[in-house]
Amino acid sequence: MELGVVVQAAGMFAVTNIDDILILALFFGQGAGHRGAGARVVLGQYLGFAAILVASVIGALGAGLLPRSTIPYLGLLPLLLGIRAAWRAWRERHCAGADDPEAQGPAATRGGPATLTVAAVTLANGGDNIGVYVPVLATAGLDGLVVYGVVFLVLVAVWCAVGRFLATRPPIARALSRWGHLLLPLVLIGIGLLILIEGHAFGV
């Protein structure tokens, strides 16, 4: 592997995914104490980023899987997930007892965030990454595509490790335990609105 390409790939990943660390910390915090929750977060992160990477590679090869005009609308995914999470948190606080499995929702019955939820948030939050990756990968050549892919997938693991580390620090863990159920919906809604607004979706 050419060192310059590796450094460029690492830098591009870090710049385009810095906000994912907070989201991962929130997901890990949400799943704290639940068996298998951490594995679901990691799997979901890999599934979501793999979809971003595949779409970017196909776009770079000229297939145009995701037209640029559709990318801003990926913001609807975290927006809707955030609204659902906010509704669930409000209902659990005000309307439901601890023995009501319907009120507790999937996160409570399964012990933390679901894999597909993490994947959907990762994909939506990384939708704008595709616009950055496509032109770079289009000029990287076949060897460059392989290097970028390997570096990106390795750094996904690093990002997961950092997110888990932050979620398990006592002060951060206490804050996430106390406020995570409120903070996560706000972060998701904020990300969704930001993607929609920056992409001028719906003429905004």
Phi, psi and omega in degrees: 000135177285128185300320181299320180292321179298314180296318180296317180296317180296317180296318180294320178297313183298315182295322185272353184232016184298326182287342179295335182297317179296317181296317178297319178299320178295316179296316178297320178296322179296328182265004182302132178085357180253126183297131176083355183295318180299319179296323179293323178295314180298314180298317179297320178297318179293319179297314180296316181288326177299321178296319177299315183294316179298315179298321180293318180295315179296319176298320179294329180278359174098005182281336178062051181301316179242103176303144183304327183291341181269343186300317180302330184287351172296341177298341178295330181297302179295329179299311181291321177296322178293319178297317179297318180295322179294318179297318181295317180295318179295317182294320179295324184283322190249334192240350190234153173266166183293341183267006182265096185296329179293321181289327181289332174078177184300324183297324181281318184287331181261352177079062178112183184293146178281152180304314183291331176295313178299317180297317181296318179294317179299315180297313182294317181292334180262010181301321180289339176300326182301319179297333178278318186288321187305306182296328179290313181292331181296334181253006186275341185078170183297315179298320179296321178301318180296315180298313180300315181299314181296313181298315180300314183292326175294319183288337173300317178297319178298316180299317178298319180296318179294316179300317179293321178300313180298320182290339182258002173286130186311309181297319180290318180299319179296318180295317179294322179295323183278321188242355186301322182293339176265323184290320182301311178301321180296318179295315181296315179297318179298317178297315180300313180296320180297316179297317180295316183289314181295331179270003180056039177292147180058022179075014181288000000 
